[in-house]
Structures are given as C-alpha cells and as structure tokens.
C-alpha cells in the first residue's frame, strides 16, 4: 500500500485516473480544482482515489468524491483514503452521497442535505393558464417616482435569460386607462441610486443539451427580492422557451439543494416537479 497526496495531477496521473474511472462506470470525480488529491497505490497500480471540494458557503465543509477499483472494494481502501484526508485536515467536515444502503452504517455521521432533480415538460407548459399567470405578474414598479415595466428577454448569445426594468411614460397611469390600473403598481422602497438600471435585475443561465436544457445560476438583485421578480422571471422563461415549438421535446431541468428553501419553493410554485433526490451524509 502506498498513499500519495498531490495538489495537481499531471498528464500521466490524469490518464491513470481516467482508467480508474473507466472501471467505475465512468464516474468522474473532482480533480485539479486547486485542492489536494489522495491516491491509493498497490504495486504501483492506482486502485483508489479521493478528492474534495469545499462548499461555497462554508470552506470547512467539503464534498468528497472517491473511486475504488472494483476488485479492491470491501477491503478498506476508501476508509484508508478518508482517514488520511481527515488527518491532513482535522478541522474539516466531509460529506458525500454514500447511498441508502450505507446511510445507517457506522461510516454515517448524520444527514446533511438532499439535492433535488426537478423537471418541467412541454405537457406541463400546456396545462398552465398563461393568461392568469401574466395577469398576476404584469406589474409596474415605481422607483423614486419614475415608473418602470419589468421586461424579459434572452441575451444575444442565448446563454442567459434576463429581466430588466424599462422606464415608461408615467402619463399612461391615467385612471381612465383600461389597460393600466393602480392595482398593478408596486412601490419599491429603495433608492434608485443603488440600482444600475442598465444591468439586469434578475437573471438565470441556460445550458443547452441535445435532449434537455438545464437552468442554473438564478439570481435576483438583493435589494429587489421578495417582490415576485424571481417567479416572473421563471414563468416568462418557461413561456418563451416552450412557445418555440423546436423545444417541445426538450424539457427544462434543474438541481436545487434542500438547504435552499426559497429556491425550492420558487420552482415548485412555477410548476417544476421533483424527479429524483440524492441524499448527502457526513462521513
């Protein structure tokens, strides 16, 4: 047995890792992200690998990815790698997807969180009363006595969906106007000086694949949250995406953590359905 701790994998080591991965259902672990790798060798043969990645919100809590050559499993290889990592970083807490069969075993130190895989299909799109949705979300916003309309569009390169404020003529706010009433005006108690109206106020990123499109990076300007902009963004994205018949066979998908309760509630409200759940445990 020989354990190596290396912070960067060169070409030869990457090739060794890819071979190990090919023997483990092509599972690809974290590597070369600026953190240490733990390699387990038997007679100069790479039979085990462990790496980690700190959480965005807590550097001392890290997700573990690991591989063990099938013929070497149930021989303590993973335990040796994990214990080596813990000795190197005694203040770190590690977690991973260890599977339901192991969730009650001695290696389990407690449930951490779940990650939900959610989906929105073309049939879901057809089942929604879009007139009612847009009647509810077609609001005007007043910022320092100027009136703005929230508009949505894809960016030029189609990798982002953007929500932004367009200033409109406040003279249209006439009580006799049948299309605009004071009931659909929201007063935002913020200083317009803190908002750059030339930049998007809400945005999400899109990853186009052959059979689906992934949504990620949903963000609303912090000063404008809790005003329905997130829901308006997602609803308009869904409509614009599926209104194009070319996307009728490409569902929208996303992943969301159970710790992000606001985002999970947002997607559920907008019609996304849970398809799968992965549970993570401290190890």
Buried (B, 14 or more C-beta within 10 A) or exposed (E): EEBEEEEEBEEEBEEBBEEBBEBBEEEEBBBBEEBBBBBBBBEEEBBBBBBBBBBEEEEEBBBBBBBBBEEBEEEEBBEBBBEBBBEEBEEBBBBBBBEEEBEEEEBEEEEBBBBBBBBBBBEBBEEBEEEEBEEEBEBBBBBEEEBBBBEBEBEEEEEBBBBBBEEBEEEEBEEEEEEBEEEBEBEBEBEBEEBEBEEBBBBBBBEEEEEBBEBEEBBBBEEBEEBBBBBBBBBBBBBBBBEEEEBBEBBBBBEBBBEBEEBBEBBBEBBBEBEEEEBBBBB
